[in-house]
Amino acid sequence: MEGFSIGQVARRAGVGVETVRFYEREGLLSEPTRRASGYRQYSLEAIKRIRFIKRAKLLGFSLKEILELLTLRVDAQTTCSQVKERAETKLVEVEQKIVELQHMRQALLQVASLCTGEGPASACPMLDALDQQEWFERIIHQKEGM
């Protein structure tokens, strides 16, 4: 078995050494064997697992959810439909975030349109609008009616 140092694993997986240590502490990576010198010795599997974690993060999965996916993978009782269910749940969450971000974008556009970019910040209509509860609630209610 070829062993890799923590630095080699980090480089090959495209993460920092502290990320590797963090994943170990969080249970996403098994604690590696140690050489006689005390240095960690990782397998190629550790590199593959970190790459899996990175890809899952790009899809929006939290580290807790990624740990669940990794656990499902090794559980002989798990079916593919259970994994698909996790992905569909994440998709619903992503779609909700998209809607929220679109609302946030509209509100920011409205706030930004109040400001000409001239004059002192103490007289900025954008900052004044953010101070006004009524204005903000009107923007939020417009958002909810979209």
C-alpha positions as CSV (number, residue, x, y, z in Angstrom):
1,M,0.0,0.0,0.0
2,E,1.4,3.4,-1.0
3,G,1.3,5.9,1.8
4,F,0.9,9.6,1.4
5,S,1.9,12.4,3.8
6,I,-0.8,14.9,4.8
7,G,0.8,17.5,2.5
8,Q,0.7,15.1,-0.4
9,V,-2.9,14.2,0.3
10,A,-3.8,17.9,0.5
11,R,-2.1,18.8,-2.8
12,R,-3.5,15.8,-4.7
13,A,-7.0,16.5,-3.4
14,G,-6.8,20.3,-3.9
15,V,-7.3,21.3,-0.3
16,G,-5.2,22.7,2.5
17,V,-3.5,20.6,5.2
18,E,-5.9,22.1,7.8
19,T,-8.9,21.0,5.8
20,V,-7.6,17.4,5.9
21,R,-7.2,17.7,9.7
22,F,-10.6,19.2,10.0
23,Y,-12.2,16.4,8.0
24,E,-10.6,13.9,10.3
25,R,-11.9,15.7,13.4
26,E,-15.4,15.8,11.9
27,G,-15.3,12.1,11.1
28,L,-15.4,12.6,7.3
29,L,-12.0,10.9,7.1
30,S,-10.8,8.0,9.1
31,E,-7.8,8.6,11.3
32,P,-4.8,7.4,9.2
33,T,-2.2,5.0,10.4
34,R,1.0,6.5,11.7
35,R,4.5,5.8,10.6
36,A,7.2,5.0,13.1
37,S,8.1,8.6,13.1
38,G,4.5,9.5,14.2
39,Y,3.6,11.2,10.9
40,R,0.2,10.4,9.4
41,Q,0.2,8.0,6.5
42,Y,-2.8,8.2,4.2
43,S,-4.1,5.9,1.5
44,L,-5.3,6.8,-1.9
45,E,-8.8,6.3,-0.6
46,A,-8.4,9.4,1.6
47,I,-7.6,11.5,-1.5
48,K,-10.7,10.0,-3.3
49,R,-12.9,10.7,-0.3
50,I,-11.7,14.3,0.0
51,R,-12.5,14.8,-3.7
52,F,-16.0,13.3,-3.1
53,I,-16.5,15.7,-0.3
54,K,-15.4,18.7,-2.4
55,R,-17.8,17.7,-5.2
56,A,-20.7,17.1,-2.8
57,K,-20.0,20.6,-1.3
58,L,-20.3,22.1,-4.7
59,L,-23.7,20.6,-5.0
60,G,-24.7,22.3,-1.8
61,F,-24.5,19.5,0.7
62,S,-23.4,20.4,4.2
63,L,-20.6,18.5,5.9
64,K,-23.3,16.7,8.0
65,E,-25.2,15.7,4.9
66,I,-22.0,14.5,3.2
67,L,-21.2,12.4,6.2
68,E,-24.7,10.8,5.9
69,L,-24.0,10.2,2.2
70,L,-20.7,8.5,3.0
71,T,-22.4,6.4,5.7
72,L,-25.1,5.4,3.2
73,R,-22.5,4.3,0.8
74,V,-21.1,1.7,3.1
75,D,-24.4,0.5,4.6
76,A,-25.4,-2.7,2.9
77,Q,-29.0,-2.0,3.6
78,T,-29.1,1.3,1.8
79,T,-30.8,1.5,-1.6
80,C,-30.1,3.9,-4.4
81,S,-33.6,5.4,-3.9
82,Q,-32.5,6.5,-0.4
83,V,-29.6,8.3,-1.9
84,K,-31.8,9.8,-4.6
85,E,-34.2,11.0,-1.9
86,R,-31.3,13.0,-0.3
87,A,-30.5,14.6,-3.7
88,E,-34.1,15.5,-4.3
89,T,-34.4,17.1,-0.8
90,K,-31.3,19.1,-1.5
91,L,-32.7,20.2,-4.9
92,V,-35.8,21.6,-3.1
93,E,-33.6,23.5,-0.7
94,V,-31.6,24.9,-3.6
95,E,-34.7,26.0,-5.4
96,Q,-35.9,27.8,-2.3
97,K,-32.6,29.5,-2.0
98,I,-32.8,30.7,-5.6
99,V,-36.2,32.2,-5.0
100,E,-34.9,33.9,-1.8
101,L,-31.8,35.2,-3.7
102,Q,-34.1,36.6,-6.5
103,H,-36.1,38.4,-3.9
104,M,-32.9,39.7,-2.3
105,R,-31.7,40.9,-5.7
106,Q,-34.9,42.8,-6.3
107,A,-34.8,44.5,-2.9
108,L,-31.1,45.4,-3.4
109,L,-31.9,46.9,-6.9
110,Q,-34.6,49.0,-5.4
111,V,-32.4,50.2,-2.5
112,A,-29.5,50.9,-4.8
113,S,-31.7,52.9,-7.2
114,L,-32.4,55.4,-4.4
115,C,-28.7,56.5,-4.3
116,T,-27.1,58.7,-6.9
117,G,-23.7,58.0,-5.6
118,E,-23.1,61.7,-4.9
119,G,-22.7,63.5,-1.6
120,P,-21.7,62.4,1.8
121,A,-22.7,59.0,3.2
122,S,-24.5,60.8,6.1
123,A,-27.0,62.0,3.5
124,C,-27.3,58.8,1.4
125,P,-30.9,58.0,0.6
126,M,-30.0,54.3,0.4
127,L,-28.8,54.3,4.0
128,D,-31.8,56.3,5.1
129,A,-34.2,53.8,3.4
130,L,-32.6,51.0,5.3
131,D,-33.2,52.9,8.6
132,Q,-36.9,53.1,7.8
133,Q,-39.0,50.2,8.9
134,E,-42.0,51.1,6.8
135,W,-40.0,51.3,3.6
136,F,-38.3,48.0,4.3
137,E,-41.6,46.3,5.1
138,R,-43.1,47.6,1.9
139,I,-40.2,46.0,-0.1
140,I,-40.6,42.7,1.8
141,H,-44.4,42.6,1.1
142,Q,-43.8,43.3,-2.6
143,K,-41.4,40.4,-2.6
144,E,-43.9,38.1,-1.0
145,G,-46.5,39.1,-3.6
146,M,-44.2,38.2,-6.5
